[in-house]
Amino acid sequence: MRRGLGVLVVVLSVLSMAQAASAHDTTSFRACTVSRGGCGTIGSAFLYGDTVIVRGQVRPPHAGYTARVLRRDPRSDGWVKVAEVTVSESGTMRYRWRTEYEDADQRRPYLFRFKIPGHGTSNTTEAYVLFGE
């Protein structure tokens, strides 16, 4: 009897934690790519060797949570986790990627987004990495 009661307590604890996590959904989750013109989601251009900066903002803030930085490379159909960042007290995130010659693609952009597992995924933002020739 005690063993059954112990199992029941564990199951109820797990269920209450899962319910609390799902209750903390996002109401707004945005990402943008920083360029000279500001922070945009479409067509930010960089030369290879530049640093691409991707910013994010999530509401409610989700402070202290770990967000995955996902990237889809040109000519790729899949998203790949390239980093993890911690969400700040104000709900902001920031990722920096130093590009190299091999990253340049004149015709297709890299796509980025943030994901907080179990809480949501941001919009997609673009970054073109160009040869500059």
Buried (B, 14 or more C-beta within 10 A) or exposed (E): EEEEEEEEEEEEEEEEEEEEEEEEEBEEBBBBBBBEEEBEBEEBBBEBEBEBBBBBBBEEBBEEBEBBBBBBBBEEEEBEEBBEBEBBEEBBBEBEBEBEEEBBBEEBBBBBBBBBEEBBBBEBBBBBBBEEE
